[in-house]
Amino acid sequence: MSDAYQWDDRLWSAAFGDHPGATDLTSTTPHDAWLAGVALGGQGHYAAARARLDPLLTGEPALAALAWATLASHRRQLGGHAAARALDGRGAAALAAIPAGHPLLPAARSDVLLGLAADAIGVGRPALARTLLARAQDGPDPGWRGQVRFDWVSAEVDLVSGEAASAHRHAAAACARPVPSARHRAKSLLVLAAATAPGRERARLVDEVLELTAAHRLAPLRWPALAIAAEASPGGYGAELGAALDSVLRHTDPRGRELARASAWVPTSTFVVAPNR
């Protein structure tokens, strides 16, 4: 993040550092409200994250674009790629109002374009995803977060395109990047596990993700890791996968639960959607 903003160190560490499981996420400024929304989403508390992010959507364009992209990522994590695409589209509209040279423009631009690329993968348009990836790369340096997210989405589009070797290279590149965020390290390992053939190495990677997600309360990354593990051992992980998914769905809004239930990306047969609380 830009030095032009006085970010709360505690909230920055929760959003992008080594304390993503922090419980004290109080914020007093719009910038810190975005960090709190990011951190809450990383914990799978999507409804609480939305409450922090909604007031930003009609405010300063740079924070609005970041907030739209963050909300889109939460929908995407529930398998709602079409719904996420609409939110990322609102983020793209906000980008147009950000003054040239604004310190948050590179990050906002990267978040929106990479979000749109990920949305395109989910709705079955890998060619569009590649076009958006190229646009994201042909711009100002977004910093470590944009770079590692570019690797993730590149790996994901390769996976759906049947290009396993290229997917593995992009995922390995993400893991090799020095990043300050425990959450991003866990996601990089998860992407690498998905890009690795079933066997001992994939199991090792999944175990690393499960250790990190348990240590840092990263529920949205835990259930996909369990889904990969369940492919090899359904009896050993099916119940835990269902419990992890149910935990996430308990902390989202009714629309989010609807998206998860309707999505082909979420193994809805494994969980019972409980009321939000």
C-alpha positions, 0 to 999 in steps of 0.5 A: 500500500502507498505511504501516502496513507497512514494505514493502521499497522494492526489492520494492515497486518490483519489484511496483508501481513502475518496476523490474518486471524486478528479479532480486533478489527475496529477502524476509524477511517475509510482506508482502514475500513477497507483493510478491515473488510479485506481481513474479515473476508479473509476469515470468511466473515463475508457479511461483516466484511460487507458492512465495512465495505458498503459505505466506501462504494460511493466515496473516494473513487480509489477506495470505491474501486478497491471495495468493489473488487474486494466484494467481488472476490468474496462472491467469487470465493462462493462460486458466484462468478457472474455476480462477482463480474457485475461488482468488478464492473462497478469497480472498473467504472470507479477506476475511470474517476481516479486521477492519474498519478493517484497512489492507489491507482496501480493497486485498484487497477490490478485488483479490478482487472485481475478480478474480471479475469478470474470472473471470466474463468468462472463463466467459461471464457478463458480467452477473455481472461487471458486478454484481461491478464495482458491488460493487467500486466501492461500497466504500472507495477501494482506491487507484491500483491498484484504480482502474486495475484497475477500468478494465481489467475494465470495458473487458474486459466492454464488449468481450465485450458488444460495447460498443466505444465504452464499452470504449475510454473505460474503457481510455483512462481507465486510460491517463490515470491517473498510476500509479507502475508500469511494469507497470500502464502497459503493461497499460493500453496493452494494454487500450487496444490491444485496445479500438481498431479495427485500424489505425495507432493500434492498431499504435502502441499495440502497439509501445509495449507491446512496447517496455515489455515488452521493457525490463522483462521483462514476459512475460505482457503481451508475448505478448498484445500479439504476439497482437494484432500477429499478427492484422494480420501473422501472418507477421511476428509468429507465430514471436515469439508462439510463442517468447514463450508458450513462455517463459512456459510454461517457468516455470509449473507443470504445472497451469498448462500444462494450463490454457493448453492447454485454454483458448480464450483462449490461442493454443496452436497457436503454442507448444510446451509445454516442461518446467518449469525 
